[in-house]
Amino acid sequence: MAFAIKAEIADPQAEHFAFTAQKTMYGGKNIAAGDTIFLFASENEGGHGLVARGIVLSAEAVAKQADIERQTPRVSISVRRTALARRPLGRSELKHLTDWQDGRPGTELNFKFYRQATNKIVGITDGAAAFLKGFF
């Protein structure tokens, strides 16, 4: 399974990234060292969507806090960049894909990243991963 993260990415050209205590959804908590991950610079943080592809070097679950009843699982990861995106893909390119049942990879990404504005790590299907590979 491949993964994608939408987060604040100050330097998309960096060779290594560290993301601490990131929210996970849609299977994102299953991320592990060796997995492929696609990095999206969050538009909420001044980014422009898909910027890079990488390999997860480490992944560590963050312990839940005892005083909070409902918590989204969080994970800290480190990533080595393997490629830079050659074409744009972000909210503006995906926002017209709103038929959540159409099975298209772009719709899957729009649903998982932009239906809720929060930054997060998500699991993506093989079809979505193949779609994203076309941007490198």
Backbone as JSON, one array per atom type, in Angstrom:
{
  "sequence": "MAFAIKAEIADPQAEHFAFTAQKTMYGGKNIAAGDTIFLFASENEGGHGLVARGIVLSAEAVAKQADIERQTPRVSISVRRTALARRPLGRSELKHLTDWQDGRPGTELNFKFYRQATNKIVGITDGAAAFLKGFF",
  "N": [[0.84, -1.18, 0.0], [0.49, 2.23, -0.75], [1.11, 5.58, 0.41], [0.05, 8.94, 1.24], [0.8, 12.27, 2.15], [-0.46, 15.28, 3.42], [0.81, 18.22, 4.35], [2.52, 20.89, 6.13], [5.14, 21.99, 4.23], [8.05, 23.36, 4.17], [10.35, 23.52, 2.57], [10.26, 22.23, -0.39], [12.29, 21.2, -1.97], [14.02, 19.87, -0.35], [16.04, 17.07, 0.7], [15.45, 15.32, 2.72], [12.75, 14.77, 5.0], [10.95, 15.47, 7.98], [8.18, 14.62, 9.81], [6.21, 15.31, 12.46], [4.07, 13.79, 14.8], [1.71, 13.51, 13.13], [-1.68, 13.64, 12.05], [-3.67, 10.78, 11.2], [-5.61, 9.15, 8.69], [-7.94, 7.02, 6.93], [-6.49, 4.58, 6.84], [-3.93, 5.5, 7.19], [-2.5, 5.18, 9.55], [-1.16, 2.82, 9.32], [1.26, 3.12, 8.08], [4.69, 2.44, 7.31], [8.25, 1.9, 7.64], [9.98, 1.89, 4.55], [7.78, 2.12, 2.9], [6.22, 3.7, 0.06], [5.64, 7.17, -0.31], [3.69, 9.99, -1.12], [4.15, 13.43, -1.26], [2.35, 16.23, -0.36], [2.27, 19.66, -0.36], [0.65, 21.56, 1.89], [-2.04, 23.61, 1.04], [-3.26, 25.18, 2.91], [-1.18, 26.02, 4.4], [0.3, 27.6, 2.77], [1.34, 26.14, 0.65], [1.41, 24.29, -2.54], [0.2, 21.88, -3.27], [0.92, 18.64, -4.69], [4.29, 17.85, -4.37], [6.49, 16.11, -4.15], [7.85, 12.74, -4.2], [8.58, 10.03, -2.05], [10.48, 7.79, 0.12], [9.59, 6.14, 3.04], [11.55, 6.38, 5.83], [11.46, 5.94, 8.57], [8.86, 5.17, 10.89], [6.76, 5.94, 13.52], [4.35, 5.28, 15.88], [2.42, 7.61, 17.74], [1.83, 7.84, 21.14], [-1.4, 7.64, 22.61], [-3.15, 10.18, 24.44], [-4.05, 9.94, 27.79], [-6.11, 11.46, 28.96], [-7.89, 12.22, 26.98], [-10.78, 11.36, 25.31], [-11.72, 10.62, 22.61], [-9.56, 10.18, 20.02], [-7.68, 10.96, 17.12], [-5.56, 8.7, 15.53], [-2.04, 9.25, 15.6], [1.09, 9.7, 13.92], [4.63, 9.78, 13.72], [6.94, 10.46, 11.21], [9.85, 9.92, 9.13], [11.23, 10.87, 6.02], [12.8, 10.15, 2.92], [13.39, 11.98, 0.07], [12.65, 10.95, -3.24], [11.94, 11.79, -5.74], [10.99, 14.74, -7.57], [7.95, 16.46, -8.18], [6.77, 17.0, -11.49], [4.61, 18.17, -12.62], [1.76, 20.2, -11.74], [-0.48, 19.36, -9.05], [-3.1, 19.79, -7.12], [-5.44, 21.28, -4.84], [-6.92, 22.99, -6.61], [-6.78, 21.62, -9.06], [-8.11, 19.29, -8.47], [-10.62, 19.88, -7.4], [-13.0, 19.8, -8.89], [-13.72, 17.17, -8.97], [-16.05, 15.56, -7.58], [-17.86, 13.49, -7.39], [-18.18, 11.18, -5.32], [-18.39, 8.45, -5.6], [-17.33, 7.61, -8.03], [-14.98, 6.19, -8.51], [-12.59, 7.14, -9.54], [-9.08, 7.92, -9.46], [-8.28, 10.58, -8.93], [-10.53, 11.62, -7.74], [-10.59, 10.12, -5.42], [-8.31, 11.18, -4.11], [-9.1, 13.88, -3.84], [-11.3, 13.54, -2.12], [-10.07, 12.37, 0.18], [-8.13, 14.26, 0.96], [-9.11, 16.95, 0.64], [-11.83, 17.2, 1.27], [-12.05, 17.43, 3.96], [-10.28, 19.89, 5.61], [-8.0, 19.41, 7.13], [-4.53, 18.7, 7.76], [-2.88, 15.61, 7.05], [-1.91, 12.1, 7.12], [-2.6, 9.66, 4.73], [-3.76, 6.46, 3.62], [-3.51, 5.2, 0.31], [-5.07, 3.89, -2.65], [-3.88, 1.37, -5.01], [-4.48, 2.24, -7.56], [-4.66, 5.04, -7.25], [-2.03, 5.55, -6.51], [-0.67, 4.8, -8.86], [-1.73, 6.72, -10.6], [-0.67, 9.07, -9.41], [2.07, 8.63, -9.85], [2.36, 9.36, -12.46], [2.89, 12.04, -12.4], [5.53, 12.48, -12.12]],
  "CA": [[0.0, 0.0, 0.0], [1.2, 3.5, -0.77], [0.55, 6.6, 1.3], [0.24, 10.34, 0.86], [0.71, 13.19, 3.28], [-0.66, 16.71, 3.17], [1.38, 18.86, 5.54], [3.35, 22.05, 5.86], [6.45, 21.62, 3.69], [8.71, 24.65, 3.98], [11.31, 23.42, 1.48], [9.97, 21.05, -1.2], [13.53, 20.72, -2.59], [14.83, 19.16, 0.65], [16.22, 15.64, 0.44], [14.86, 14.59, 3.85], [11.65, 15.45, 5.67], [10.5, 14.89, 9.24], [6.82, 15.04, 10.14], [6.0, 14.88, 13.84], [2.71, 13.65, 15.34], [0.74, 13.82, 12.09], [-2.95, 12.92, 12.08], [-3.8, 9.74, 10.17], [-6.97, 8.76, 8.33], [-8.04, 6.13, 5.78], [-5.4, 3.61, 6.87], [-2.63, 6.15, 7.32], [-1.77, 4.72, 10.74], [-0.43, 1.61, 8.97], [2.48, 3.48, 7.38], [5.87, 1.79, 7.89], [9.52, 2.1, 6.92], [10.03, 1.24, 3.26], [6.61, 2.46, 2.1], [6.24, 4.87, -0.81], [4.75, 8.24, 0.14], [3.6, 11.16, -1.97], [4.12, 14.59, -0.38], [1.56, 17.38, -0.8], [2.46, 20.86, 0.45], [-0.7, 22.01, 2.23], [-2.45, 24.95, 0.62], [-3.58, 25.92, 4.13], [0.1, 26.48, 4.94], [0.98, 28.33, 1.71], [1.88, 25.23, -0.36], [0.71, 24.21, -3.82], [-0.17, 20.52, -3.62], [1.94, 17.61, -4.87], [5.64, 18.38, -4.6], [7.55, 15.1, -4.18], [7.62, 11.34, -3.83], [9.68, 9.59, -1.2], [10.46, 6.51, 0.82], [9.53, 6.31, 4.49], [12.73, 5.83, 6.5], [11.0, 5.47, 9.87], [7.5, 5.53, 11.28], [6.53, 5.6, 14.92], [3.05, 5.7, 16.4], [2.45, 8.51, 18.89], [0.94, 7.33, 22.18], [-2.6, 8.43, 22.89], [-3.17, 10.85, 25.74], [-5.03, 9.29, 28.66], [-7.21, 12.35, 29.33], [-8.72, 12.55, 25.82], [-11.58, 10.16, 25.01], [-11.66, 10.28, 21.18], [-8.35, 10.75, 19.41], [-7.23, 10.47, 15.83], [-4.2, 8.16, 15.66], [-0.98, 10.1, 15.08], [2.34, 9.01, 13.59], [5.78, 10.6, 13.34], [7.68, 9.77, 10.15], [10.93, 10.59, 8.4], [11.09, 10.53, 4.6], [13.84, 10.56, 1.97], [12.8, 12.32, -1.24], [13.18, 10.19, -4.38], [11.62, 12.49, -6.99], [10.22, 15.98, -7.49], [6.83, 16.51, -9.12], [7.02, 17.8, -12.69], [3.36, 18.84, -12.98], [0.98, 20.55, -10.54], [-1.68, 18.64, -8.66], [-3.51, 20.28, -5.81], [-6.88, 21.53, -4.65], [-7.56, 23.57, -7.8], [-6.87, 20.59, -10.12], [-8.96, 18.18, -8.02], [-11.88, 20.3, -6.77], [-14.18, 19.47, -9.69], [-13.98, 15.73, -8.84], [-16.85, 15.46, -6.36], [-18.74, 12.31, -7.4], [-17.37, 10.32, -4.45], [-18.54, 7.03, -5.96], [-16.95, 7.35, -9.43], [-13.83, 5.28, -8.58], [-11.43, 7.76, -10.18], [-8.03, 8.2, -8.48], [-8.29, 11.99, -8.57], [-11.65, 11.79, -6.81], [-10.13, 9.56, -4.14], [-7.41, 12.15, -3.49], [-9.91, 15.04, -3.44], [-12.07, 13.13, -0.96], [-9.23, 12.11, 1.35], [-7.35, 15.43, 1.36], [-9.71, 18.26, 0.57], [-13.18, 17.24, 1.83], [-11.72, 18.0, 5.26], [-9.1, 20.71, 5.35], [-6.88, 19.11, 8.01], [-3.36, 18.0, 7.26], [-2.96, 14.22, 7.49], [-1.35, 11.0, 6.34], [-3.67, 8.76, 4.3], [-3.46, 5.34, 2.74], [-4.14, 5.37, -1.01], [-5.18, 2.67, -3.43], [-2.88, 1.18, -6.06], [-4.87, 3.1, -8.68], [-4.27, 6.42, -6.94], [-0.56, 5.6, -6.56], [-0.29, 4.79, -10.28], [-2.1, 8.05, -11.09], [0.31, 10.04, -8.91], [3.37, 8.38, -10.48], [2.36, 10.07, -13.73], [3.27, 13.45, -12.2], [6.99, 12.52, -11.89]],
  "C": [[0.88, 1.24, 0.0], [0.44, 4.5, 0.1], [0.78, 7.97, 0.7], [0.08, 11.17, 2.13], [0.45, 14.58, 2.76], [-0.22, 17.4, 4.45], [2.09, 20.14, 5.13], [4.72, 21.55, 5.41], [7.14, 22.92, 3.31], [9.65, 24.63, 2.78], [11.07, 22.15, 0.67], [11.21, 20.44, -1.86], [14.39, 19.9, -1.62], [14.94, 17.68, 0.29], [15.61, 14.77, 1.53], [13.78, 15.45, 4.51], [11.36, 14.72, 6.97], [9.12, 15.48, 9.54], [6.49, 14.44, 11.5], [4.52, 14.88, 14.2], [1.64, 14.07, 14.33], [-0.53, 13.0, 12.28], [-2.94, 11.87, 10.98], [-5.28, 9.46, 9.94], [-6.87, 7.78, 7.17], [-6.85, 5.17, 5.71], [-4.03, 4.21, 7.02], [-1.82, 5.67, 8.52], [-0.95, 3.46, 10.46], [0.88, 1.87, 8.24], [3.7, 2.87, 8.1], [7.11, 2.12, 7.05], [9.5, 1.28, 5.64], [8.85, 1.55, 2.35], [6.88, 3.67, 1.21], [5.24, 5.88, -0.27], [4.84, 9.41, -0.83], [3.37, 12.36, -1.06], [3.38, 15.75, -1.04], [1.83, 18.52, 0.17], [1.08, 21.49, 0.65], [-0.96, 23.44, 1.78], [-2.81, 25.81, 1.83], [-2.33, 26.54, 4.76], [0.93, 27.2, 3.87], [1.57, 27.47, 0.62], [1.01, 25.17, -1.61], [0.41, 22.79, -4.23], [1.04, 19.61, -3.79], [3.3, 18.2, -5.18], [6.69, 17.29, -4.77], [6.99, 13.72, -3.9], [8.8, 10.92, -2.99], [9.49, 8.2, -0.66], [10.46, 6.8, 2.31], [10.75, 5.61, 5.1], [12.38, 5.27, 7.88], [9.59, 5.95, 10.11], [7.27, 5.04, 12.7], [5.19, 6.15, 15.37], [3.25, 6.59, 17.62], [1.43, 7.99, 19.9], [-0.25, 8.25, 22.38], [-2.49, 9.04, 24.28], [-4.31, 10.28, 26.57], [-6.25, 10.15, 28.95], [-8.13, 12.74, 28.17], [-9.44, 11.28, 25.37], [-11.47, 9.72, 23.54], [-10.47, 10.97, 20.55], [-8.1, 10.14, 18.04], [-5.83, 9.91, 16.02], [-3.19, 9.1, 14.99], [0.29, 9.29, 14.91], [3.4, 10.06, 13.29], [6.57, 9.8, 12.31], [8.86, 10.61, 9.68], [10.92, 10.01, 6.98], [12.32, 11.0, 3.84], [13.18, 10.79, 0.62], [13.47, 11.5, -2.33], [12.9, 10.87, -5.71], [10.85, 13.76, -6.68], [9.11, 15.95, -8.54], [7.17, 17.42, -10.29], [5.79, 18.56, -13.15], [2.58, 19.15, -11.72], [-0.2, 19.61, -10.31], [-2.02, 19.07, -7.24], [-5.02, 20.5, -5.79], [-7.54, 22.04, -5.93], [-7.72, 22.55, -8.92], [-7.86, 19.48, -9.75], [-10.37, 18.59, -7.6], [-13.13, 19.97, -7.58], [-14.57, 17.99, -9.58], [-14.73, 15.46, -7.53], [-17.86, 14.32, -6.37], [-18.0, 11.22, -6.64], [-17.43, 8.85, -4.81], [-18.01, 6.69, -7.35], [-15.71, 6.46, -9.58], [-12.59, 5.87, -9.23], [-10.37, 8.08, -9.13], [-7.99, 9.66, -8.05], [-9.41, 12.29, -7.58], [-11.27, 11.26, -5.44], [-9.24, 10.56, -3.4], [-8.17, 13.39, -3.02], [-10.69, 14.71, -2.17], [-11.2, 13.04, 0.28], [-8.49, 13.36, 1.85], [-8.16, 16.71, 1.52], [-11.16, 18.34, 1.05], [-13.11, 17.78, 3.26], [-10.39, 18.71, 5.09], [-7.88, 20.35, 6.18], [-5.73, 18.44, 7.28], [-3.37, 16.59, 7.83], [-2.14, 13.31, 6.6], [-2.51, 10.07, 6.0], [-3.09, 7.59, 3.52], [-4.16, 5.58, 1.42], [-4.14, 4.04, -1.74], [-4.05, 2.58, -4.45], [-3.19, 2.06, -7.27], [-4.48, 4.55, -8.47], [-2.75, 6.56, -6.98], [-0.07, 5.62, -8.01], [-0.59, 6.14, -10.92], [-1.06, 9.07, -10.68], [1.68, 9.85, -9.54], [3.49, 9.1, -11.82], [2.75, 11.54, -13.61], [4.78, 13.59, -11.97], [7.75, 12.13, -13.14]]
}
